[in-house]
Amino acid sequence: MSVPVLVVTGFLGAGKTTFINQLLQRSEGRRISAIVNDFGAINIDAELIADAADSVVGLKNGCICCSLQGDLLRTLKLVLSQAVKPDHIVIEASGVADPRGITETLMDPILWHDIRLDAVVAVVDADEVAFNPARLRDELWRAQVEAADFIALSKTRLSESSGEALRAELVWLNKTLVFETDGEAMPIEALLVSDRPQAQPGQAKLGASRFTSIEWLSEGPVCLDRFQAAIDRLAPKLIRAKGIVNFIERPGQSFLLQLVGRRATLRPFPKFEPDCRLVLIGEASVIDSETAHAGLAEISTS
């Protein structure tokens, strides 16, 4: 079973360490290992996170998107060698990192079967953008935001004008999940999703009433074309989808579906599972449970 990796990126001073600490404090019993990269000789961020994570490894005096890529690979192998593997790995990139270099490292064949990139979160300082609109045109800032599946807005309460131009820019960049770190309940279920969803049919409100989770079960395999068509119809209304499915056209092989924002993958699952089960996560005001279940019911062979 591969371990999902959450990459947290963001400009210098955006609030990445604070965000990760909030995430760890609300992790609800998940075993999380954190890898922290400070662009300097002393890794202060690792010390700030140490009390909250199950294990913390600091990489210092360089950037893991380039000069420390080898160190990142070795660190990931070290984390995976623990007697009990973590449920999730969180990587905090330095403020000067382009996350694309990190995501490329995570695709290394050496680790292909042990870890996988699950999502990229960009922490954005809304107040800083409000007072410095030129930040929206900064190449590194844009690279960090454009690489992200989700956007966490920090410091939105420091000024009334915070976030107006920023939110317009994020809409233009087609970001599907934007949430505030100041006071708003963190969508843990969207940020940290297990590879093996324990689905029970129905609909459940998540920690914040803004989000809802829909679970779907089906006995036996389903039609691949119908399944793809159903997911294509639902995808624009989802921020997350994950599950294990079997197809009539591929007997004896289960597949893992992962949809994060606009990015979707379907790849072989290491173990055959006889039934299909999905977990869909979206905004409660956007996704309708009955419509979603009706669409998924159409792919069943029964």
PASENU-37170 format. One line per 8 residues: number of its first residue (from 1); their letters; for each residue x, y, z of C-alpha. Coordinates in steps of 0.1 Angstrom, whole numbers, plus 5000, padded with zeros to 4 digits. Layout:
// residues N
NUM = a = X Y Z | ...
***
This chain:
// residues 302
1 = msvpvlvv = 5000 5000 5000 | 5015 5033 4990 | 5017 5062 5015 | 5001 5094 5003 | 5022 5126 5003 | 5009 5161 5009 | 5032 5189 4997 | 5027 5223 5013
9 = tgflgagk = 5042 5251 4993 | 5040 5289 4996 | 5060 5321 4995 | 5084 5332 5022 | 5064 5341 5053 | 5030 5329 5040 | 5023 5308 5071 | 5032 5273 5059
17 = ttfinqll = 5045 5261 5093 | 5014 5274 5111 | 4992 5257 5086 | 5010 5224 5090 | 5007 5226 5128 | 4970 5232 5125 | 4967 5203 5101 | 4986 5180 5125
25 = qrsegrri = 4966 5191 5156 | 4934 5182 5138 | 4947 5149 5122 | 4922 5128 5142 | 4946 5100 5151 | 4963 5096 5117 | 5000 5088 5119 | 5018 5116 5101
33 = saivndfg = 5055 5121 5093 | 5066 5156 5084 | 5096 5165 5062 | 5105 5202 5066 | 5129 5222 5044 | 5143 5255 5056 | 5164 5276 5032 | 5191 5282 5057
41 = ainidael = 5217 5265 5079 | 5193 5263 5109 | 5160 5245 5104 | 5137 5264 5128 | 5105 5251 5111 | 5113 5215 5120 | 5116 5225 5157 | 5082 5243 5155
49 = iadaadsv = 5065 5212 5141 | 5083 5185 5162 | 5058 5183 5190 | 5028 5177 5167 | 5040 5151 5141 | 5047 5114 5148 | 5082 5120 5133 | 5099 5150 5118
57 = vglkngci = 5130 5152 5096 | 5145 5186 5088 | 5164 5193 5056 | 5184 5225 5058 | 5207 5248 5039 | 5192 5243 5005 | 5160 5238 4985 | 5145 5204 4980
65 = ccslqgdl = 5131 5214 4946 | 5167 5214 4933 | 5199 5211 4953 | 5185 5188 4980 | 5165 5164 4958 | 5189 5135 4966 | 5185 5143 5004 | 5147 5142 4999
73 = lrtlklvl = 5148 5107 4983 | 5170 5094 5011 | 5147 5110 5037 | 5116 5095 5022 | 5133 5060 5022 | 5142 5066 5059 | 5106 5075 5068 | 5093 5044 5050
81 = sqavkpdh = 5118 5021 5068 | 5101 5027 5101 | 5086 4996 5118 | 5051 5012 5115 | 5046 5032 5083 | 5029 5066 5085 | 4994 5070 5072 | 5005 5102 5055
89 = ivieasgv = 5037 5122 5048 | 5036 5160 5048 | 5064 5178 5030 | 5069 5215 5038 | 5088 5231 5009 | 5109 5262 5016 | 5095 5295 5006 | 5119 5297 4976
97 = adprgite = 5109 5263 4962 | 5091 5257 4929 | 5069 5226 4939 | 5072 5211 4905 | 5108 5200 4913 | 5094 5182 4944 | 5066 5165 4925 | 5091 5153 4899
105 = tlmdpilw = 5112 5138 4927 | 5082 5119 4941 | 5078 5102 4907 | 5112 5085 4911 | 5110 5048 4901 | 5128 5039 4933 | 5098 5050 4954 | 5070 5045 4928
113 = hdirldav = 5054 5016 4947 | 5059 5030 4982 | 5047 5066 4980 | 5025 5087 4957 | 5018 5124 4954 | 4983 5129 4968 | 4979 5167 4967 | 4997 5200 4967
121 = vavvdade = 4985 5229 4990 | 4997 5264 4984 | 4995 5287 5015 | 4989 5323 5003 | 4993 5354 5025 | 4961 5373 5015 | 4971 5404 5035 | 5005 5406 5018
129 = vafnparl = 4989 5404 4984 | 4964 5431 4993 | 4992 5455 5002 | 5015 5443 4974 | 4994 5435 4943 | 5026 5431 4923 | 5030 5397 4941 | 5003 5383 4917
137 = rdelwraq = 5028 5388 4889 | 5058 5372 4907 | 5070 5342 4887 | 5078 5320 4918 | 5045 5330 4935 | 5026 5320 4904 | 5045 5288 4900 | 5036 5278 4936
145 = veaadfia = 4999 5287 4931 | 4995 5271 4897 | 5010 5238 4909 | 4986 5236 4938 | 4954 5215 4939 | 4941 5235 4969 | 4947 5270 4982 | 4949 5279 5019
153 = lsktrlse = 4945 5316 5025 | 4963 5329 5055 | 4960 5363 5074 | 4927 5372 5058 | 4916 5391 5089 | 4943 5417 5090 | 4927 5441 5067 | 4892 5446 5051
161 = ssgealra = 4907 5447 5016 | 4925 5414 5020 | 4918 5389 4993 | 4897 5407 4967 | 4922 5408 4939 | 4936 5375 4951 | 4903 5357 4949 | 4896 5370 4915
169 = elvwlnkt = 4930 5357 4904 | 4923 5323 4919 | 4890 5321 4901 | 4908 5329 4869 | 4933 5302 4876 | 4904 5277 4881 | 4913 5266 4917 | 4886 5243 4930
177 = lvfetdge = 4891 5245 4967 | 4900 5277 4985 | 4897 5280 5022 | 4909 5303 5050 | 4932 5292 5078 | 4920 5321 5101 | 4891 5307 5120 | 4875 5285 5092
185 = ampieall = 4873 5248 5100 | 4900 5230 5080 | 4887 5204 5055 | 4907 5176 5069 | 4888 5150 5050 | 4897 5167 5017 | 4934 5172 5026 | 4941 5138 5042
193 = vsdrpqaq = 4923 5109 5024 | 4931 5073 5030 | 4939 5050 5001 | 4913 5026 5014 | 4880 5044 5019 | 4858 5028 5044 | 4826 5036 5025 | 4791 5032 5039
201 = pgqaklga = 4763 5042 5015 | 4749 5076 5022 | 4759 5112 5028 | 4777 5128 5057 | 4785 5163 5067 | 4822 5168 5073 | 4838 5189 5101 | 4826 5221 5085
209 = srftsiew = 4791 5223 5071 | 4806 5238 5039 | 4817 5203 5028 | 4799 5170 5024 | 4810 5135 5018 | 4791 5109 4997 | 4799 5072 4999 | 4789 5046 4973
217 = lsegpvcl = 4792 5008 4973 | 4786 4983 4945 | 4789 4946 4946 | 4810 4931 4917 | 4826 4948 4887 | 4812 4977 4867 | 4814 4988 4831 | 4845 5009 4824
225 = drfqaaid = 4829 5032 4798 | 4799 5039 4820 | 4821 5045 4850 | 4843 5070 4832 | 4812 5088 4819 | 4797 5091 4854 | 4829 5104 4869 | 4832 5129 4840
233 = rlapklir = 4798 5143 4848 | 4804 5145 4885 | 4840 5158 4884 | 4832 5195 4879 | 4813 5194 4912 | 4839 5176 4932 | 4871 5186 4951 | 4880 5150 4959
241 = akgivnfi = 4871 5115 4948 | 4888 5083 4959 | 4880 5047 4957 | 4886 5011 4946 | 4868 4999 4915 | 4867 4967 4894 | 4858 4966 4857 | 4841 4939 4837
249 = erpgqsfl = 4867 4945 4810 | 4896 4938 4834 | 4887 4907 4854 | 4908 4899 4884 | 4924 4934 4887 | 4912 4962 4910 | 4920 4999 4903 | 4925 5029 4925
257 = lqlvgrra = 4907 5061 4915 | 4921 5094 4927 | 4906 5128 4918 | 4922 5159 4934 | 4909 5192 4921 | 4912 5189 4883 | 4938 5161 4884 | 4925 5125 4881
265 = tlrpfpkf = 4943 5092 4879 | 4932 5055 4877 | 4959 5030 4883 | 4962 4993 4893 | 4956 4985 4930 | 4981 4961 4945 | 4954 4938 4959 | 4922 4925 4943
273 = epdcrlvl = 4890 4938 4960 | 4858 4921 4949 | 4835 4951 4954 | 4836 4988 4943 | 4835 5016 4968 | 4839 5054 4963 | 4841 5084 4985 | 4832 5117 4969
281 = igeasvid = 4839 5151 4986 | 4824 5184 4975 | 4809 5216 4987 | 4775 5210 5002 | 4760 5239 4982 | 4772 5224 4949 | 4769 5186 4950 | 4736 5168 4955
289 = setahagl = 4736 5133 4971 | 4706 5120 4952 | 4719 5131 4919 | 4753 5117 4926 | 4740 5083 4936 | 4716 5082 4907 | 4745 5088 4883 | 4767 5062 4899
297 = aeists = 4738 5036 4900 | 4737 5037 4862 | 4771 5020 4860 | 4761 4990 4880 | 4757 4957 4862 | 4728 4946 4884
***
